[in-house]
């Protein structure tokens, strides 16, 4: 094995670990944003981020937007809030 082959393997390993790191961070991002913003469904947003990992990140932008959108707050005297 020549020095060029060793360098090629090293570059391949670094790219592999970098790709895995970026994918994992992208899957964690919506959940981290939702928790930091105090989202009422932060756990669901976090699960959605990881589920999109297995779906090829097709719905990842939707989950990322969901992390930024808060649910409307109902007034305290609302009749439906009692149910």
N, C-alpha and C positions, 0 to 999 in steps of 0.2 A: 504494500500500500504506500503510495507516494504522499508527500506532504499536501498536495492538491486534493487528494481523496479525503484525507483527514479533515482538511478545512471544509470541504463540501459536506461531510457528515456533521461537523460542528454547526455549520450554518443551518442545516436541515433540522437539527435538534433544537436550536434556538428558535427557529421559526415555528416549530411544532408547539413548544411551550408558550410562545408568545400568542399564538392563535388560540390555544386553550384558555389562557388567561383572559384574553379579550372577550371570548364567548362567555365565560363564567361571569366576568364583571358586567357584561351587557345584560345577562339574565338577572343579576342582582340589583341592577340600577333602579328599575321601577319600584321595587320594594323598599329600597333605601330612601328614595325620594318620598314615598308615601309615608313612611315612618317619621321622617324628619319634619314633614309638613303636618303631622297629626291627622292623617286621613282616617275616617271612620272605618274603612275596610282595608287597612294597610296589609293585613295578612292575606286577603284575597288578591290584592295587587301583587304581592310578593309571589304567591303561588302562580298567578298568571304569567309573571315574568319567567318562571322556571318551566311552565308548560309550553310556552312559545319556543323554548330551547329545543324541545323535541319535535315541534312543528316547523322547524326551519326558520324561526323568527318572522313568520308571515304576519302574525297578529301583534308583534312586539310594539309597533308604533301605537296601536290602540291601547295597550296596557300602559305605555309610557304617558299617553295623554290622560288616561284614567288616574294615574298617580298624581297628576296636577289638578284634577277636577274634584272639588269637595261636594258632598251631598248637601242639598239645601237643608237649612235648619228650620224645624217646625216651631211655630209659636207654642208657648207653654199651655195656653188655653185651648189648643186645637183638639177637637173631639176624636179625631182618628189617632192621635198620639196615645190615647188611653187604651185603645184596643190592643 
